[in-house]
Every structure is written in C-alpha cells, then in structure tokens.
Amino acid sequence: MSIVDRLKLAFEGFSTPLLPDDYTRLVNPLWSARELRGRIVRVNRPTEDTAELVIRRGWGVPADFKAGQYIGLGVRVDGRFIWRSYSLTSAPRSKDGYLTVTVKEHKDGRLSRHLVENVAEGTVVRLAAPAGDFHLTDPIPSELLFVTAGSGITPVISMLRDLRSRDGKTTPDVVHVHSVRNREDLLFAEELEAMQSTYPWFRFELRVTSEQGRLDANTLRQIVPDADQRTVYACGPSAMLDEIEEQFPDVRTERFNLDRGSTNAEGGLITFPGRGSVEVDGATTILEAGEQIDVQLPYGCRMGICATCTQQLAAGIARDLRTGATHVEGERIRTCVCVAAGDIELEP
C-alpha cells in the first residue's frame, strides 16, 4: 500500500461529515478519487492557432491507452466547466507518464479558443478516461497507410510515436499521406521530417491543396500505388472520408466534424419539459438547441462517440447527422449528433 493510500485510510476515522477526498484535495488538487483530474504542466504553441498541452495525470487517470484514442477535457471558462474531447498525441507508456493533446483553434469553438489563447501552465483540469475505436489493432498490420488532413493528423501522430518506440520490434511498413491548405499549417513538421530520414519503414507525403489541389482517391493511388493492399486509417474532413470509405471499404476512420447537410431533416420545435422550447433548423443539433435557451444537457465529446449526451426521446422523430438513421419515441438518442425532423420532445 502506498503512503498516499495509508494517509487516506488514516483520514477516514475522523473525516465525517467530509470524506477523505475532501481533505486530500486541499493538499494536492490531483488527489481526488471522485473525479479524474490533471494539471497542465507545459503549454507549447507550435503555430499561432495551435496549443500543445502537456498534462500530469491525477489519481485514477489511466497511464496506458491505445494509440489513436481521445481523452475528455473539462476546463473552467467564465465560471462553468466546458467539456470537449481531444485526440491524445502522446505515445502510450511514455517515460514521463504525461499525457499530451494538441488543440487547433476554431472560430466557433469556445474551449479551443480559450486553450489556445488563454490557458496557463498550472491550470487544473478535469479528465475523462481515454476512449475511442480509432486506434492501432493488435497485432499491428504489416503494411499501413495513414491518410489525414488538417488537425486529423493528431490521432495518427500518437500512432507514429507508438510505432517509433517499438522500432525493430514488429514495426510495419508505413506510408503517411497528409493534406494541408498551406505549408505553414503543417503540425509536427520537424518530427515527421526526422522520422522519415531516420526510419526506413516510414515514408511521409505532404499534399498542399492551395498548390496541388485537394486529395482524392485517384490522387492517393498515384502517390501510393499499393494503397489497396494496405490497411488504411483516415482522419479529416467528411468529404474526404466519404470518398475514401467508398473506395476503401475496410478503412478505419475518425470524424471530427459533423456533416450538417447529410440528412433531409427539416428542423422543428424542440421541447425540454419544464425548461423551455426552441424552434431550430435541421442543421442544429438538439444539444446546441438546448444551449440556445440555456438548457444545459450533459455532453462529452460532441462527436457522437462517448455517449455522455444520451437522452430519451419522448415524442417526435430525430435523425442522426452521422448516419442518417431515424429515431422515434421511446428510443435513446445522442443529442450532440441528432437533429429534429419535425417537432420533438425529450423526456424530463
């Protein structure tokens, strides 16, 4: 038993009505068993609109995860915690045990703006355990093709760092094709260049769309002639992923943004019993509709992955922006990715 665990047991005898957790958090904010926490120990800014956060784990935060997974991050902004999910960019089993995420600022992203422009070293944040299905499999395929665009590179850099740590031990043949609008937008440029010059199993191809046009399936096959024989992982804009999924049926994909025009949902009146109603269009998610009238529904990733936002539909029809699937009365829906197809009502 560790010294910290012994201290917790010692507190139990005289901590009523408070719990030992209430005292240990006074000593160190990361010593909390009731909620996962971390402390930002370093903030790096590789570009003007990007921040890399290095986070020391608190009690209970898993030290291990699968390369490519994301983590939930809760930060207090204007007195209220805002949660978003970000891909982990550190490798699993890193020597220092720190977790890193790399956040790109979005003009409509309240938390991303705060993290890039304002967050300071020493900030204590809340965490959700690593999760997600976009990760390297075990065993690792012998030939890999990573296809990424923009900030879609973030989960893949974790995979590459993991593979680098295994160099000489089950290292596959890897080709990484990455698309950016402008050359200065490339994240991890020096690291990728160093990997390509150091490791014979890794090849990196950069596509600058402002100079060369957008990356499509035909161009991908020109760059990587044996693409169809490789295991493909892709992360980036929906239009790119839709085409890659059509051309490579077994591809593993990760989507960061919703396709707001992917359904024919017409919108309608959304009622939150006892809390209010709001009329919205077919591109506004139920979660966003609630926020418009200050109805705070639970959420985590805002991408339809973590299921934190799940609510039961009391009346009406909702459609999933990711899949187009229809949900009816009595079904449980993910409010962060579902929109109204006519008037709907949630269970209280």
Secondary structure, 3 states (H helix, E strand, C coil): CCHHHHHHHHHHCCCCCCCHHHHHHHHCCCCCCCCCEEEEEEEEEEECCEEEEEEEECCCCCCCCCCCCEEEEEEEECCEEEEEEEEECCCCCCCCCCEEEEEECCCCCHHHHHHHHCCCCCCEEEEEEEECCCCCCCCCCCEEEEEEEHHHHHHHHHHHHHHHHCCCCCCCEEEEEEEECCHHHCCCHHHHHHHHHHCCCEEEEEEEHHHHCCCCHHHHHHHCCCHHHCEEEEEECHHHHHHHHHHCCCCEEEECCCCCCCCCCCEEEEEECCCEEEEECCCCEHHHHHHHCCCCCCCCCCCCCCCCCEEEEEECCEEECCCCCEECCCCEEECCCEEEECCEEECC
